Amino acid sequence: MLFRSTADDQAPDKQDQDVSDVLITGRNIFLDEGAKVVATGGNIDIKAKTQISSNFNEAKSTDGATGVWVDKGVLLDASGDDSTIVSVARNFVEVEARGNELADSPLQREGAIRGKTLTVDLRKGTEFLNEQAARDNFERGISERLSTGGEVSIQSEGSITVSKGAKIDVSGGKVTHTGASVSSSYLIRDDGKIINISEADPNRVYLGVFGDSKNGLVNSNGLFYKNEQGYIEGKDAGSITIAAPSIALNGSIDAGTVSGRFGTELDS
């Protein structure tokens, strides 16, 4: 099953993403040469059993062969989407430092930063304030939300044969981030040091936001802009389950992932 996506198909992270589910059930299942079953980032479930019921585990055996035959050239594809392109600038979001955001930072509730709008790099986060609302409302397109590899399950009460030349793909997708000029906010500590908000200790006193006109400093809105290069963010691969009394697995399996510049640092 394929999906159609446009730039306007955005949804916040707090909203669950439904995925495609493909279920093929029968006593004998033949996937002939050239057949393709595609559920991008979704689930492909193939079950061969002698008696059909809504629950595979409740199926009762009867006499007679049952099995799944996957011919050469067949593709079972639940790999993640790899077409998403976004700017690194989208990771920098504005958070207003008010009651909820400062609930866990009592020293800041009546401090100089209260009421200020701060720019936070969500990849790094900050202990200075609670940015969870910004994370929950962070929007992604459907292609990115389906970029993690899905699941392929083949079960049979009899045999499973996957021929040479057939392929099962649950590889992880990717998100391409293009470069941009970006910055998060900087705060002025009571000892005069200027601290990036990602490193700001909520248990220290701060005089204000660097760049605020009240502090008589020139930099606009407390931001030090820099050009950040683009990078690739690889997504997790999915899983494969093959279960039967008799299995002949001669085809190929792809459960690879893409490693980018921040491959071991970024959350998926």
Disulfide bonds with the S-S distance in Angstrom:
none
